[in-house]
Amino acid sequence: MKCWVCEEPAQAICKFCGRALCKDHVSKMPYIAAVYVGNNRTPKLVVIADTIWCGICKPQAEPIEMPEIY
């Protein structure tokens, strides 16, 4: 597989969009693996730091409602 940016051999895959990347074009971003309600009804997140990110895709900061798939 080749890097999405430069077509050199890829060594990683973007966790957010699936683009292949070489070491020179990898970025990192936190990834929210799970959300749950903890004590006192406080929302809590399980976050993975330094997840592979292409730097090209734009993960949304807020959830997107999609009632049509219900």
mmCIF file as Biopython writes it, N, C-alpha, C and O atoms, coordinates in Angstrom:
data_model
#
loop_
_atom_site.group_PDB
_atom_site.id
_atom_site.type_symbol
_atom_site.label_atom_id
_atom_site.label_alt_id
_atom_site.label_comp_id
_atom_site.label_asym_id
_atom_site.label_entity_id
_atom_site.label_seq_id
_atom_site.pdbx_PDB_ins_code
_atom_site.Cartn_x
_atom_site.Cartn_y
_atom_site.Cartn_z
_atom_site.occupancy
_atom_site.B_iso_or_equiv
_atom_site.auth_seq_id
_atom_site.auth_asym_id
_atom_site.pdbx_PDB_model_num
ATOM 1   N N  . MET A ? 1  ? 0.850   -1.166 0.000  1.0 0.0 1  A 1 
ATOM 2   C CA . MET A ? 1  ? 0.000   0.000  0.000  1.0 0.0 1  A 1 
ATOM 3   C C  . MET A ? 1  ? 0.900   1.235  0.000  1.0 0.0 1  A 1 
ATOM 4   O O  . MET A ? 1  ? 1.985   1.218  0.580  1.0 0.0 1  A 1 
ATOM 5   N N  . LYS A ? 2  ? 0.444   2.301  -0.651 1.0 0.0 2  A 1 
ATOM 6   C CA . LYS A ? 2  ? 1.239   3.525  -0.761 1.0 0.0 2  A 1 
ATOM 7   C C  . LYS A ? 2  ? 0.622   4.662  0.042  1.0 0.0 2  A 1 
ATOM 8   O O  . LYS A ? 2  ? -0.585  4.696  0.281  1.0 0.0 2  A 1 
ATOM 9   N N  . CYS A ? 3  ? 1.480   5.588  0.452  1.0 0.0 3  A 1 
ATOM 10  C CA . CYS A ? 3  ? 1.043   6.760  1.208  1.0 0.0 3  A 1 
ATOM 11  C C  . CYS A ? 3  ? 0.085   7.602  0.365  1.0 0.0 3  A 1 
ATOM 12  O O  . CYS A ? 3  ? 0.331   7.844  -0.816 1.0 0.0 3  A 1 
ATOM 13  N N  . TRP A ? 4  ? -0.996  8.039  0.980  1.0 0.0 4  A 1 
ATOM 14  C CA . TRP A ? 4  ? -2.003  8.877  0.324  1.0 0.0 4  A 1 
ATOM 15  C C  . TRP A ? 4  ? -1.380  10.176 -0.194 1.0 0.0 4  A 1 
ATOM 16  O O  . TRP A ? 4  ? -1.804  10.694 -1.228 1.0 0.0 4  A 1 
ATOM 17  N N  . VAL A ? 5  ? -0.377  10.706 0.516  1.0 0.0 5  A 1 
ATOM 18  C CA . VAL A ? 5  ? 0.198   12.018 0.202  1.0 0.0 5  A 1 
ATOM 19  C C  . VAL A ? 5  ? 1.309   11.930 -0.840 1.0 0.0 5  A 1 
ATOM 20  O O  . VAL A ? 5  ? 1.297   12.673 -1.822 1.0 0.0 5  A 1 
ATOM 21  N N  . CYS A ? 6  ? 2.278   11.021 -0.633 1.0 0.0 6  A 1 
ATOM 22  C CA . CYS A ? 6  ? 3.480   11.032 -1.471 1.0 0.0 6  A 1 
ATOM 23  C C  . CYS A ? 6  ? 3.708   9.747  -2.274 1.0 0.0 6  A 1 
ATOM 24  O O  . CYS A ? 6  ? 4.629   9.696  -3.089 1.0 0.0 6  A 1 
ATOM 25  N N  . GLU A ? 7  ? 2.907   8.730  -2.067 1.0 0.0 7  A 1 
ATOM 26  C CA . GLU A ? 7  ? 2.995   7.452  -2.753 1.0 0.0 7  A 1 
ATOM 27  C C  . GLU A ? 7  ? 4.226   6.616  -2.404 1.0 0.0 7  A 1 
ATOM 28  O O  . GLU A ? 7  ? 4.553   5.670  -3.120 1.0 0.0 7  A 1 
ATOM 29  N N  . GLU A ? 8  ? 4.917   6.958  -1.301 1.0 0.0 8  A 1 
ATOM 30  C CA . GLU A ? 8  ? 5.964   6.090  -0.762 1.0 0.0 8  A 1 
ATOM 31  C C  . GLU A ? 8  ? 5.269   4.939  -0.029 1.0 0.0 8  A 1 
ATOM 32  O O  . GLU A ? 8  ? 4.061   5.011  0.198  1.0 0.0 8  A 1 
ATOM 33  N N  . PRO A ? 9  ? 5.990   3.890  0.345  1.0 0.0 9  A 1 
ATOM 34  C CA . PRO A ? 9  ? 5.341   2.790  1.072  1.0 0.0 9  A 1 
ATOM 35  C C  . PRO A ? 9  ? 4.683   3.279  2.372  1.0 0.0 9  A 1 
ATOM 36  O O  . PRO A ? 9  ? 5.285   4.020  3.148  1.0 0.0 9  A 1 
ATOM 37  N N  . ALA A ? 10 ? 3.463   2.857  2.581  1.0 0.0 10 A 1 
ATOM 38  C CA . ALA A ? 10 ? 2.711   3.265  3.777  1.0 0.0 10 A 1 
ATOM 39  C C  . ALA A ? 10 ? 3.092   2.382  4.957  1.0 0.0 10 A 1 
ATOM 40  O O  . ALA A ? 10 ? 3.432   1.211  4.792  1.0 0.0 10 A 1 
ATOM 41  N N  . GLN A ? 11 ? 3.029   2.970  6.161  1.0 0.0 11 A 1 
ATOM 42  C CA . GLN A ? 11 ? 3.355   2.220  7.371  1.0 0.0 11 A 1 
ATOM 43  C C  . GLN A ? 11 ? 2.301   2.385  8.450  1.0 0.0 11 A 1 
ATOM 44  O O  . GLN A ? 11 ? 2.437   1.830  9.540  1.0 0.0 11 A 1 
ATOM 45  N N  . ALA A ? 12 ? 1.252   3.143  8.161  1.0 0.0 12 A 1 
ATOM 46  C CA . ALA A ? 12 ? 0.192   3.359  9.148  1.0 0.0 12 A 1 
ATOM 47  C C  . ALA A ? 12 ? -1.116  3.662  8.419  1.0 0.0 12 A 1 
ATOM 48  O O  . ALA A ? 12 ? -1.130  4.020  7.242  1.0 0.0 12 A 1 
ATOM 49  N N  . ILE A ? 13 ? -2.214  3.505  9.160  1.0 0.0 13 A 1 
ATOM 50  C CA . ILE A ? 13 ? -3.546  3.789  8.631  1.0 0.0 13 A 1 
ATOM 51  C C  . ILE A ? 13 ? -4.224  4.786  9.564  1.0 0.0 13 A 1 
ATOM 52  O O  . ILE A ? 13 ? -4.186  4.613  10.782 1.0 0.0 13 A 1 
ATOM 53  N N  . CYS A ? 14 ? -4.837  5.816  9.015  1.0 0.0 14 A 1 
ATOM 54  C CA . CYS A ? 14 ? -5.567  6.808  9.804  1.0 0.0 14 A 1 
ATOM 55  C C  . CYS A ? 14 ? -6.738  6.130  10.523 1.0 0.0 14 A 1 
ATOM 56  O O  . CYS A ? 14 ? -7.556  5.467  9.885  1.0 0.0 14 A 1 
ATOM 57  N N  . LYS A ? 15 ? -6.818  6.292  11.827 1.0 0.0 15 A 1 
ATOM 58  C CA . LYS A ? 15 ? -7.899  5.698  12.626 1.0 0.0 15 A 1 
ATOM 59  C C  . LYS A ? 15 ? -9.257  6.285  12.261 1.0 0.0 15 A 1 
ATOM 60  O O  . LYS A ? 15 ? -10.282 5.631  12.452 1.0 0.0 15 A 1 
ATOM 61  N N  . PHE A ? 16 ? -9.278  7.496  11.744 1.0 0.0 16 A 1 
ATOM 62  C CA . PHE A ? 16 ? -10.519 8.211  11.501 1.0 0.0 16 A 1 
ATOM 63  C C  . PHE A ? 16 ? -11.083 7.987  10.101 1.0 0.0 16 A 1 
ATOM 64  O O  . PHE A ? 16 ? -12.299 7.884  9.944  1.0 0.0 16 A 1 
ATOM 65  N N  . CYS A ? 17 ? -10.229 7.908  9.079  1.0 0.0 17 A 1 
ATOM 66  C CA . CYS A ? 17 ? -10.754 7.779  7.710  1.0 0.0 17 A 1 
ATOM 67  C C  . CYS A ? 17 ? -10.199 6.584  6.941  1.0 0.0 17 A 1 
ATOM 68  O O  . CYS A ? 17 ? -10.756 6.210  5.909  1.0 0.0 17 A 1 
ATOM 69  N N  . GLY A ? 18 ? -9.111  5.975  7.422  1.0 0.0 18 A 1 
ATOM 70  C CA . GLY A ? 18 ? -8.561  4.796  6.763  1.0 0.0 18 A 1 
ATOM 71  C C  . GLY A ? 18 ? -7.507  5.063  5.701  1.0 0.0 18 A 1 
ATOM 72  O O  . GLY A ? 18 ? -7.061  4.132  5.031  1.0 0.0 18 A 1 
ATOM 73  N N  . ARG A ? 19 ? -7.095  6.333  5.531  1.0 0.0 19 A 1 
ATOM 74  C CA . ARG A ? 19 ? -6.031  6.611  4.559  1.0 0.0 19 A 1 
ATOM 75  C C  . ARG A ? 19 ? -4.718  5.973  5.022  1.0 0.0 19 A 1 
ATOM 76  O O  . ARG A ? 19 ? -4.419  5.944  6.216  1.0 0.0 19 A 1 
ATOM 77  N N  . ALA A ? 20 ? -3.942  5.464  4.066  1.0 0.0 20 A 1 
ATOM 78  C CA . ALA A ? 20 ? -2.624  4.910  4.352  1.0 0.0 20 A 1 
ATOM 79  C C  . ALA A ? 20 ? -1.602  6.043  4.345  1.0 0.0 20 A 1 
ATOM 80  O O  . ALA A ? 20 ? -1.706  6.987  3.563  1.0 0.0 20 A 1 
ATOM 81  N N  . LEU A ? 21 ? -0.602  5.930  5.242  1.0 0.0 21 A 1 
ATOM 82  C CA . LEU A ? 21 ? 0.389   7.000  5.385  1.0 0.0 21 A 1 
ATOM 83  C C  . LEU A ? 21 ? 1.784   6.430  5.601  1.0 0.0 21 A 1 
ATOM 84  O O  . LEU A ? 21 ? 1.951   5.362  6.188  1.0 0.0 21 A 1 
ATOM 85  N N  . CYS A ? 22 ? 2.789   7.170  5.112  1.0 0.0 22 A 1 
ATOM 86  C CA . CYS A ? 22 ? 4.173   6.834  5.430  1.0 0.0 22 A 1 
ATOM 87  C C  . CYS A ? 22 ? 4.537   7.521  6.752  1.0 0.0 22 A 1 
ATOM 88  O O  . CYS A ? 22 ? 3.757   8.323  7.265  1.0 0.0 22 A 1 
ATOM 89  N N  . LYS A ? 23 ? 5.712   7.213  7.304  1.0 0.0 23 A 1 
ATOM 90  C CA . LYS A ? 23 ? 6.125   7.802  8.578  1.0 0.0 23 A 1 
ATOM 91  C C  . LYS A ? 23 ? 6.235   9.321  8.505  1.0 0.0 23 A 1 
ATOM 92  O O  . LYS A ? 23 ? 5.993   10.003 9.500  1.0 0.0 23 A 1 
ATOM 93  N N  . ASP A ? 24 ? 6.592   9.854  7.351  1.0 0.0 24 A 1 
ATOM 94  C CA . ASP A ? 24 ? 6.763   11.310 7.222  1.0 0.0 24 A 1 
ATOM 95  C C  . ASP A ? 24 ? 5.442   12.075 7.232  1.0 0.0 24 A 1 
ATOM 96  O O  . ASP A ? 24 ? 5.434   13.270 7.527  1.0 0.0 24 A 1 
ATOM 97  N N  . HIS A ? 25 ? 4.339   11.423 6.922  1.0 0.0 25 A 1 
ATOM 98  C CA . HIS A ? 25 ? 3.054   12.127 6.816  1.0 0.0 25 A 1 
ATOM 99  C C  . HIS A ? 25 ? 2.052   11.759 7.908  1.0 0.0 25 A 1 
ATOM 100 O O  . HIS A ? 25 ? 0.877   12.117 7.816  1.0 0.0 25 A 1 
ATOM 101 N N  . VAL A ? 26 ? 2.502   11.052 8.933  1.0 0.0 26 A 1 
ATOM 102 C CA . VAL A ? 26 ? 1.621   10.688 10.047 1.0 0.0 26 A 1 
ATOM 103 C C  . VAL A ? 26 ? 1.502   11.855 11.015 1.0 0.0 26 A 1 
ATOM 104 O O  . VAL A ? 26 ? 2.495   12.503 11.348 1.0 0.0 26 A 1 
ATOM 105 N N  . SER A ? 27 ? 0.288   12.114 11.460 1.0 0.0 27 A 1 
ATOM 106 C CA . SER A ? 27 ? 0.018   13.049 12.554 1.0 0.0 27 A 1 
ATOM 107 C C  . SER A ? 27 ? -0.630  12.232 13.661 1.0 0.0 27 A 1 
ATOM 108 O O  . SER A ? 27 ? -0.947  11.057 13.473 1.0 0.0 27 A 1 
ATOM 109 N N  . LYS A ? 28 ? -0.825  12.862 14.822 1.0 0.0 28 A 1 
ATOM 110 C CA . LYS A ? 28 ? -1.465  12.155 15.931 1.0 0.0 28 A 1 
ATOM 111 C C  . LYS A ? 28 ? -2.571  13.016 16.519 1.0 0.0 28 A 1 
ATOM 112 O O  . LYS A ? 28 ? -2.501  14.245 16.504 1.0 0.0 28 A 1 
ATOM 113 N N  . MET A ? 29 ? -3.597  12.345 17.039 1.0 0.0 29 A 1 
ATOM 114 C CA . MET A ? 29 ? -4.743  13.028 17.632 1.0 0.0 29 A 1 
ATOM 115 C C  . MET A ? 29 ? -5.369  12.067 18.647 1.0 0.0 29 A 1 
ATOM 116 O O  . MET A ? 29 ? -5.300  10.852 18.458 1.0 0.0 29 A 1 
ATOM 117 N N  . PRO A ? 30 ? -5.976  12.585 19.716 1.0 0.0 30 A 1 
ATOM 118 C CA . PRO A ? 30 ? -6.686  11.689 20.635 1.0 0.0 30 A 1 
ATOM 119 C C  . PRO A ? 30 ? -7.911  11.073 19.960 1.0 0.0 30 A 1 
ATOM 120 O O  . PRO A ? 30 ? -8.544  11.695 19.107 1.0 0.0 30 A 1 
ATOM 121 N N  . TYR A ? 31 ? -8.231  9.846  20.356 1.0 0.0 31 A 1 
ATOM 122 C CA . TYR A ? 31 ? -9.388  9.135  19.813 1.0 0.0 31 A 1 
ATOM 123 C C  . TYR A ? 31 ? -10.298 8.729  20.967 1.0 0.0 31 A 1 
ATOM 124 O O  . TYR A ? 31 ? -9.838  8.125  21.936 1.0 0.0 31 A 1 
ATOM 125 N N  . ILE A ? 32 ? -11.576 9.053  20.872 1.0 0.0 32 A 1 
ATOM 126 C CA . ILE A ? 32 ? -12.541 8.668  21.897 1.0 0.0 32 A 1 
ATOM 127 C C  . ILE A ? 32 ? -13.031 7.258  21.573 1.0 0.0 32 A 1 
ATOM 128 O O  . ILE A ? 32 ? -13.745 7.047  20.593 1.0 0.0 32 A 1 
ATOM 129 N N  . ALA A ? 33 ? -12.637 6.299  22.411 1.0 0.0 33 A 1 
ATOM 130 C CA . ALA A ? 33 ? -12.993 4.906  22.178 1.0 0.0 33 A 1 
ATOM 131 C C  . ALA A ? 33 ? -14.360 4.558  22.751 1.0 0.0 33 A 1 
ATOM 132 O O  . ALA A ? 33 ? -15.045 3.683  22.223 1.0 0.0 33 A 1 
ATOM 133 N N  . ALA A ? 34 ? -14.766 5.233  23.831 1.0 0.0 34 A 1 
ATOM 134 C CA . ALA A ? 34 ? -16.053 4.931  24.459 1.0 0.0 34 A 1 
ATOM 135 C C  . ALA A ? 34 ? -16.512 6.113  25.299 1.0 0.0 34 A 1 
ATOM 136 O O  . ALA A ? 34 ? -15.703 6.901  25.790 1.0 0.0 34 A 1 
ATOM 137 N N  . VAL A ? 35 ? -17.815 6.220  25.453 1.0 0.0 35 A 1 
ATOM 138 C CA . VAL A ? 35 ? -18.434 7.226  26.309 1.0 0.0 35 A 1 
ATOM 139 C C  . VAL A ? 35 ? -19.418 6.498  27.213 1.0 0.0 35 A 1 
ATOM 140 O O  . VAL A ? 35 ? -20.183 5.650  26.754 1.0 0.0 35 A 1 
ATOM 141 N N  . TYR A ? 36 ? -19.396 6.828  28.484 1.0 0.0 36 A 1 
ATOM 142 C CA . TYR A ? 36 ? -20.355 6.221  29.410 1.0 0.0 36 A 1 
ATOM 143 C C  . TYR A ? 36 ? -20.703 7.212  30.510 1.0 0.0 36 A 1 
ATOM 144 O O  . TYR A ? 36 ? -20.038 8.236  30.661 1.0 0.0 36 A 1 
ATOM 145 N N  . VAL A ? 37 ? -21.736 6.911  31.271 1.0 0.0 37 A 1 
ATOM 146 C CA . VAL A ? 37 ? -22.153 7.758  32.379 1.0 0.0 37 A 1 
ATOM 147 C C  . VAL A ? 37 ? -21.618 7.144  33.669 1.0 0.0 37 A 1 
ATOM 148 O O  . VAL A ? 37 ? -21.925 6.000  34.006 1.0 0.0 37 A 1 
ATOM 149 N N  . GLY A ? 38 ? -20.810 7.929  34.380 1.0 0.0 38 A 1 
ATOM 150 C CA . GLY A ? 38 ? -20.208 7.451  35.616 1.0 0.0 38 A 1 
ATOM 151 C C  . GLY A ? 38 ? -21.025 7.858  36.830 1.0 0.0 38 A 1 
ATOM 152 O O  . GLY A ? 38 ? -22.214 8.159  36.727 1.0 0.0 38 A 1 
ATOM 153 N N  . ASN A ? 39 ? -20.365 7.861  37.982 1.0 0.0 39 A 1 
ATOM 154 C CA . ASN A ? 39 ? -21.001 8.274  39.229 1.0 0.0 39 A 1 
ATOM 155 C C  . ASN A ? 39 ? -21.559 9.680  39.108 1.0 0.0 39 A 1 
ATOM 156 O O  . ASN A ? 39 ? -21.020 10.511 38.377 1.0 0.0 39 A 1 
ATOM 157 N N  . ASN A ? 40 ? -22.639 9.940  39.826 1.0 0.0 40 A 1 
ATOM 158 C CA . ASN A ? 40 ? -23.290 11.260 39.808 1.0 0.0 40 A 1 
ATOM 159 C C  . ASN A ? 40 ? -23.750 11.669 38.415 1.0 0.0 40 A 1 
ATOM 160 O O  . ASN A ? 40 ? -23.883 12.856 38.119 1.0 0.0 40 A 1 
ATOM 161 N N  . ARG A ? 41 ? -23.994 10.670 37.558 1.0 0.0 41 A 1 
ATOM 162 C CA . ARG A ? 41 ? -24.491 10.932 36.197 1.0 0.0 41 A 1 
ATOM 163 C C  . ARG A ? 41 ? -23.539 11.829 35.395 1.0 0.0 41 A 1 
ATOM 164 O O  . ARG A ? 41 ? -23.980 12.633 34.574 1.0 0.0 41 A 1 
ATOM 165 N N  . THR A ? 42 ? -22.266 11.688 35.634 1.0 0.0 42 A 1 
ATOM 166 C CA . THR A ? 42 ? -21.251 12.466 34.935 1.0 0.0 42 A 1 
ATOM 167 C C  . THR A ? 42 ? -20.753 11.690 33.719 1.0 0.0 42 A 1 
ATOM 168 O O  . THR A ? 42 ? -20.265 10.569 33.864 1.0 0.0 42 A 1 
ATOM 169 N N  . PRO A ? 43 ? -20.869 12.268 32.520 1.0 0.0 43 A 1 
ATOM 170 C CA . PRO A ? 43 ? -20.337 11.577 31.339 1.0 0.0 43 A 1 
ATOM 171 C C  . PRO A ? 43 ? -18.816 11.429 31.434 1.0 0.0 43 A 1 
ATOM 172 O O  . PRO A ? 43 ? -18.113 12.364 31.820 1.0 0.0 43 A 1 
ATOM 173 N N  . LYS A ? 44 ? -18.327 10.257 31.082 1.0 0.0 44 A 1 
ATOM 174 C CA . LYS A ? 44 ? -16.892 9.986  31.084 1.0 0.0 44 A 1 
ATOM 175 C C  . LYS A ? 44 ? -16.490 9.415  29.736 1.0 0.0 44 A 1 
ATOM 176 O O  . LYS A ? 44 ? -17.294 8.779  29.054 1.0 0.0 44 A 1 
ATOM 177 N N  . LEU A ? 45 ? -15.239 9.646  29.355 1.0 0.0 45 A 1 
ATOM 178 C CA . LEU A ? 45 ? -14.715 9.187  28.071 1.0 0.0 45 A 1 
ATOM 179 C C  . LEU A ? 45 ? -13.523 8.263  28.293 1.0 0.0 45 A 1 
ATOM 180 O O  . LEU A ? 45 ? -12.730 8.474  29.211 1.0 0.0 45 A 1 
ATOM 181 N N  . VAL A ? 46 ? -13.401 7.259  27.468 1.0 0.0 46 A 1 
ATOM 182 C CA . VAL A ? 46 ? -12.185 6.464  27.392 1.0 0.0 46 A 1 
ATOM 183 C C  . VAL A ? 46 ? -11.456 6.996  26.158 1.0 0.0 46 A 1 
ATOM 184 O O  . VAL A ? 46 ? -11.914 6.806  25.032 1.0 0.0 46 A 1 
ATOM 185 N N  . VAL A ? 47 ? -10.320 7.663  26.375 1.0 0.0 47 A 1 
ATOM 186 C CA . VAL A ? 47 ? -9.597  8.340  25.296 1.0 0.0 47 A 1 
ATOM 187 C C  . VAL A ? 47 ? -8.248  7.665  25.081 1.0 0.0 47 A 1 
ATOM 188 O O  . VAL A ? 47 ? -7.527  7.369  26.035 1.0 0.0 47 A 1 
ATOM 189 N N  . ILE A ? 48 ? -7.919  7.428  23.821 1.0 0.0 48 A 1 
ATOM 190 C CA . ILE A ? 48 ? -6.616  6.877  23.451 1.0 0.0 48 A 1 
ATOM 191 C C  . ILE A ? 48 ? -5.784  8.028  22.889 1.0 0.0 48 A 1 
ATOM 192 O O  . ILE A ? 48 ? -6.129  8.610  21.860 1.0 0.0 48 A 1 
ATOM 193 N N  . ALA A ? 49 ? -4.696  8.346  23.568 1.0 0.0 49 A 1 
ATOM 194 C CA . ALA A ? 49 ? -3.827  9.441  23.127 1.0 0.0 49 A 1 
ATOM 195 C C  . ALA A ? 49 ? -2.961  8.993  21.943 1.0 0.0 49 A 1 
ATOM 196 O O  . ALA A ? 49 ? -2.725  7.801  21.750 1.0 0.0 49 A 1 
ATOM 197 N N  . ASP A ? 50 ? -2.504  9.943  21.174 1.0 0.0 50 A 1 
ATOM 198 C CA . ASP A ? 50 ? -1.552  9.698  20.080 1.0 0.0 50 A 1 
ATOM 199 C C  . ASP A ? 50 ? -2.013  8.657  19.060 1.0 0.0 50 A 1 
ATOM 200 O O  . ASP A ? 50 ? -1.212  7.850  18.592 1.0 0.0 50 A 1 
ATOM 201 N N  . THR A ? 51 ? -3.284  8.674  18.721 1.0 0.0 51 A 1 
ATOM 202 C CA . THR A ? 51 ? -3.807  7.783  17.690 1.0 0.0 51 A 1 
ATOM 203 C C  . THR A ? 51 ? -3.380  8.302  16.315 1.0 0.0 51 A 1 
ATOM 204 O O  . THR A ? 51 ? -3.323  9.512  16.102 1.0 0.0 51 A 1 
ATOM 205 N N  . ILE A ? 52 ? -3.085  7.409  15.400 1.0 0.0 52 A 1 
ATOM 206 C CA . ILE A ? 52 ? -2.656  7.791  14.049 1.0 0.0 52 A 1 
ATOM 207 C C  . ILE A ? 52 ? -3.764  8.580  13.349 1.0 0.0 52 A 1 
ATOM 208 O O  . ILE A ? 52 ? -4.915  8.146  13.297 1.0 0.0 52 A 1 
ATOM 209 N N  . TRP A ? 53 ? -3.401  9.732  12.819 1.0 0.0 53 A 1 
ATOM 210 C CA . TRP A ? 53 ? -4.335  10.612 12.103 1.0 0.0 53 A 1 
ATOM 211 C C  . TRP A ? 53 ? -3.631  11.137 10.862 1.0 0.0 53 A 1 
ATOM 212 O O  . TRP A ? 53 ? -2.456  11.499 10.921 1.0 0.0 53 A 1 
ATOM 213 N N  . CYS A ? 54 ? -4.330  11.181 9.754  1.0 0.0 54 A 1 
ATOM 214 C CA . CYS A ? 54 ? -3.729  11.619 8.488  1.0 0.0 54 A 1 
ATOM 215 C C  . CYS A ? 54 ? -3.495  13.124 8.434  1.0 0.0 54 A 1 
ATOM 216 O O  . CYS A ? 54 ? -2.644  13.586 7.673  1.0 0.0 54 A 1 
ATOM 217 N N  . GLY A ? 55 ? -4.230  13.892 9.224  1.0 0.0 55 A 1 
ATOM 218 C CA . GLY A ? 55 ? -4.115  15.347 9.165  1.0 0.0 55 A 1 
ATOM 219 C C  . GLY A ? 55 ? -4.919  15.944 8.027  1.0 0.0 55 A 1 
ATOM 220 O O  . GLY A ? 55 ? -4.964  17.164 7.869  1.0 0.0 55 A 1 
ATOM 221 N N  . ILE A ? 56 ? -5.555  15.094 7.232  1.0 0.0 56 A 1 
ATOM 222 C CA . ILE A ? 56 ? -6.348  15.556 6.084  1.0 0.0 56 A 1 
ATOM 223 C C  . ILE A ? 56 ? -7.838  15.529 6.426  1.0 0.0 56 A 1 
ATOM 224 O O  . ILE A ? 56 ? -8.554  16.502 6.187  1.0 0.0 56 A 1 
ATOM 225 N N  . CYS A ? 57 ? -8.297  14.409 6.986  1.0 0.0 57 A 1 
ATOM 226 C CA . CYS A ? 57 ? -9.723  14.296 7.307  1.0 0.0 57 A 1 
ATOM 227 C C  . CYS A ? 57 ? -10.071 15.200 8.486  1.0 0.0 57 A 1 
ATOM 228 O O  . CYS A ? 57 ? -9.192  15.631 9.232  1.0 0.0 57 A 1 
ATOM 229 N N  . LYS A ? 58 ? -11.335 15.474 8.643  1.0 0.0 58 A 1 
ATOM 230 C CA . LYS A ? 58 ? -11.806 16.403 9.670  1.0 0.0 58 A 1 
ATOM 231 C C  . LYS A ? 58 ? -12.822 15.700 10.581 1.0 0.0 58 A 1 
ATOM 232 O O  . LYS A ? 58 ? -14.028 15.842 10.378 1.0 0.0 58 A 1 
ATOM 233 N N  . PRO A ? 59 ? -12.348 14.941 11.586 1.0 0.0 59 A 1 
ATOM 234 C CA . PRO A ? 59 ? -13.295 14.323 12.513 1.0 0.0 59 A 1 
ATOM 235 C C  . PRO A ? 59 ? -14.174 15.396 13.163 1.0 0.0 59 A 1 
ATOM 236 O O  . PRO A ? 59 ? -13.682 16.454 13.556 1.0 0.0 59 A 1 
ATOM 237 N N  . GLN A ? 60 ? -15.454 15.120 13.271 1.0 0.0 60 A 1 
ATOM 238 C CA . GLN A ? 60 ? -16.413 16.086 13.808 1.0 0.0 60 A 1 
ATOM 239 C C  . GLN A ? 60 ? -16.269 16.199 15.317 1.0 0.0 60 A 1 
ATOM 240 O O  . GLN A ? 60 ? -16.087 15.195 16.007 1.0 0.0 60 A 1 
ATOM 241 N N  . ALA A ? 61 ? -16.350 17.427 15.831 1.0 0.0 61 A 1 
ATOM 242 C CA . ALA A ? 61 ? -16.254 17.668 17.271 1.0 0.0 61 A 1 
ATOM 243 C C  . ALA A ? 61 ? -17.524 17.261 18.005 1.0 0.0 61 A 1 
ATOM 244 O O  . ALA A ? 61 ? -17.475 16.923 19.188 1.0 0.0 61 A 1 
ATOM 245 N N  . GLU A ? 62 ? -18.645 17.290 17.324 1.0 0.0 62 A 1 
ATOM 246 C CA . GLU A ? 62 ? -19.940 16.964 17.917 1.0 0.0 62 A 1 
ATOM 247 C C  . GLU A ? 62 ? -20.583 15.799 17.165 1.0 0.0 62 A 1 
ATOM 248 O O  . GLU A ? 62 ? -20.386 15.649 15.959 1.0 0.0 62 A 1 
ATOM 249 N N  . PRO A ? 63 ? -21.351 14.974 17.880 1.0 0.0 63 A 1 
ATOM 250 C CA . PRO A ? 63 ? -22.082 13.897 17.179 1.0 0.0 63 A 1 
ATOM 251 C C  . PRO A ? 63 ? -23.071 14.465 16.162 1.0 0.0 63 A 1 
ATOM 252 O O  . PRO A ? 63 ? -23.602 15.561 16.342 1.0 0.0 63 A 1 
ATOM 253 N N  . ILE A ? 64 ? -23.305 13.719 15.111 1.0 0.0 64 A 1 
ATOM 254 C CA . ILE A ? 64 ? -24.241 14.120 14.073 1.0 0.0 64 A 1 
ATOM 255 C C  . ILE A ? 64 ? -25.480 13.259 14.197 1.0 0.0 64 A 1 
ATOM 256 O O  . ILE A ? 64 ? -25.391 12.031 14.192 1.0 0.0 64 A 1 
ATOM 257 N N  . GLU A ? 65 ? -26.638 13.898 14.308 1.0 0.0 65 A 1 
ATOM 258 C CA . GLU A ? 65 ? -27.897 13.160 14.405 1.0 0.0 65 A 1 
ATOM 259 C C  . GLU A ? 65 ? -28.252 12.548 13.053 1.0 0.0 65 A 1 
ATOM 260 O O  . GLU A ? 65 ? -28.138 13.194 12.011 1.0 0.0 65 A 1 
ATOM 261 N N  . MET A ? 66 ? -28.686 11.281 13.094 1.0 0.0 66 A 1 
ATOM 262 C CA . MET A ? 66 ? -29.081 10.573 11.882 1.0 0.0 66 A 1 
ATOM 263 C C  . MET A ? 66 ? -30.312 9.736  12.169 1.0 0.0 66 A 1 
ATOM 264 O O  . MET A ? 66 ? -30.235 8.508  12.188 1.0 0.0 66 A 1 
ATOM 265 N N  . PRO A ? 67 ? -31.447 10.381 12.393 1.0 0.0 67 A 1 
ATOM 266 C CA . PRO A ? 67 ? -32.666 9.641  12.755 1.0 0.0 67 A 1 
ATOM 267 C C  . PRO A ? 67 ? -33.128 8.675  11.659 1.0 0.0 67 A 1 
ATOM 268 O O  . PRO A ? 67 ? -33.858 7.728  11.949 1.0 0.0 67 A 1 
ATOM 269 N N  . GLU A ? 68 ? -32.722 8.895  10.423 1.0 0.0 68 A 1 
ATOM 270 C CA . GLU A ? 68 ? -33.184 8.050  9.316  1.0 0.0 68 A 1 
ATOM 271 C C  . GLU A ? 68 ? -32.633 6.625  9.397  1.0 0.0 68 A 1 
ATOM 272 O O  . GLU A ? 68 ? -33.163 5.734  8.733  1.0 0.0 68 A 1 
ATOM 273 N N  . ILE A ? 69 ? -31.595 6.384  10.185 1.0 0.0 69 A 1 
ATOM 274 C CA . ILE A ? 69 ? -31.077 5.017  10.278 1.0 0.0 69 A 1 
ATOM 275 C C  . ILE A ? 69 ? -31.672 4.249  11.450 1.0 0.0 69 A 1 
ATOM 276 O O  . ILE A ? 69 ? -31.306 3.095  11.670 1.0 0.0 69 A 1 
ATOM 277 N N  . TYR A ? 70 ? -32.562 4.846  12.194 1.0 0.0 70 A 1 
ATOM 278 C CA . TYR A ? 70 ? -33.182 4.174  13.329 1.0 0.0 70 A 1 
ATOM 279 C C  . TYR A ? 70 ? -34.276 3.247  12.890 1.0 0.0 70 A 1 
ATOM 280 O O  . TYR A ? 70 ? -34.906 2.597  13.724 1.0 0.0 70 A 1 
#
